[in-house]
């Protein structure tokens, strides 16, 4: 195995779902996502663990956020299982199995009001999502 291949192996390890949700939130924030929310669905659903919800201000921004989220997660071995709404770009849904990402334009987000629909889901505090911080893993240990 070459040094380059060996160097990239740690990123291919499966990351826990909460860390994946924080990575999605951080990536959305880096690409000007707004009103980012992580909902803990583990007590309410058996199909997945977390919703990550974010808004974007334009079709181009929603596309960019979805592409960068996909790229960031793929670096950690996460594969997207499905995508919906990319063409219309009012509501893009990215399914990663244990984490489901909803990217909305503001009007569509207000209309569907997922946070209200799932109001009994626990909101995960985002804390600092600066890439230099270790917000994801420390929060993961606090919630376990």
C-alpha positions in Angstrom: 0.0 0.0 0.0 1.4 3.4 -0.9 1.9 6.2 1.6 -0.9 8.2 0.0 -3.4 5.3 0.3 -2.3 4.6 3.9 -2.7 8.2 4.8 -6.3 8.4 3.5 -7.6 5.3 5.4 -8.6 6.9 8.6 -11.1 9.1 6.7 -12.7 5.9 5.3 -13.8 4.7 8.8 -17.5 4.8 9.5 -18.4 7.7 11.7 -21.2 7.7 14.3 -24.5 9.2 13.2 -24.2 12.2 15.5 -20.8 13.1 14.2 -22.1 12.7 10.7 -25.0 15.1 11.6 -22.5 17.6 13.0 -20.4 17.3 9.8 -23.4 18.0 7.7 -24.3 21.1 9.9 -20.7 22.4 9.8 -20.6 21.9 6.0 -23.9 23.7 5.5 -22.7 26.6 7.7 -19.4 26.8 5.7 -21.6 27.3 2.6 -23.8 30.0 4.1 -26.6 27.7 5.2 -29.0 29.5 7.5 -31.2 28.4 10.5 -29.4 25.1 10.8 -31.1 22.6 13.1 -30.2 19.0 14.1 -33.2 17.0 15.4 -32.6 13.8 17.4 -35.1 11.3 16.0 -33.7 8.2 17.7 -36.6 8.0 20.2 -39.2 8.6 17.5 -38.0 6.6 14.5 -36.3 3.4 13.8 -35.4 4.2 10.2 -32.8 6.9 10.9 -31.2 8.8 13.8 -31.1 12.5 12.9 -32.6 15.1 10.7 -30.4 18.0 9.7 -32.4 21.0 8.4 -30.9 24.1 6.8 -32.1 26.9 4.6 -30.4 28.5 1.6 -31.2 31.7 -0.2 -31.0 30.6 -3.8 -31.1 27.5 -6.1 -27.4 27.8 -6.7 -26.6 27.9 -3.0 -28.9 24.9 -2.2 -27.1 22.9 -5.0 -23.7 23.9 -3.7 -24.6 23.0 -0.1 -25.9 19.5 -1.2 -22.8 18.8 -3.3 -20.4 19.9 -0.5 -22.3 17.9 2.1 -22.1 14.8 -0.2 -18.4 15.4 -0.7 -17.6 15.9 3.0 -19.5 12.7 4.0 -18.0 10.6 1.2 -14.5 11.4 2.7 -15.6 9.5 5.7 -17.0 6.6 3.8 -20.7 7.7 4.0 -22.6 7.0 0.9 -25.7 8.8 -0.1 -28.6 6.4 -0.5 -31.0 8.8 -2.2 -31.6 12.3 -3.3 -34.9 14.1 -4.0 -35.8 17.5 -5.2 -32.4 18.5 -6.7 -33.9 19.6 -9.9 -36.6 21.8 -8.4 -34.3 23.0 -5.6 -37.0 24.2 -3.2 -36.5 21.2 -1.0 -33.5 18.9 -1.4 -33.5 15.8 0.6 -30.3 13.8 1.0 -30.6 10.3 2.6 -27.5 8.9 4.2 -29.3 6.1 6.1 -28.9 7.2 9.7 -28.9 10.9 8.8 -31.5 12.6 6.6 -30.7 16.1 5.4 -33.3 18.6 4.4 -32.2 21.7 2.5 -34.9 24.3 1.9 -35.6 27.7 0.4 -37.1 29.8 3.1 -40.7 29.8 1.7 -40.8 26.0 1.4 -39.3 25.5 4.8 -41.9 27.7 6.4 -44.7 25.9 4.5 -43.7 22.4 5.5 -42.5 23.5 9.0 -40.7 20.2 9.8 -39.4 21.6 13.1 -43.1 22.1 14.1 -44.2 18.8 12.8 -41.4 17.1 14.8 -41.6 19.5 17.7 -41.3 16.6 20.2 -37.9 15.7 18.8 -34.9 16.8 20.9 -32.9 19.6 19.3 -29.2 19.0 19.4 -27.3 22.2 20.5 -25.0 23.2 17.7 -22.4 25.1 19.8 -19.5 26.4 17.8 -19.5 24.7 14.3 -16.2 26.2 13.4 -14.2 23.5 11.5 -11.3 24.1 13.9 -13.4 23.1 16.9 -14.2 19.6 18.1 -17.9 20.3 18.6 -19.1 17.1 17.0 -17.3 14.4 18.9 -17.5 16.1 22.3 -21.3 16.5 21.8 -21.5 12.8 20.7 -20.0 11.6 24.0 -22.3 13.9 26.0 -25.4 12.5 24.3 -24.4 8.8 24.3 
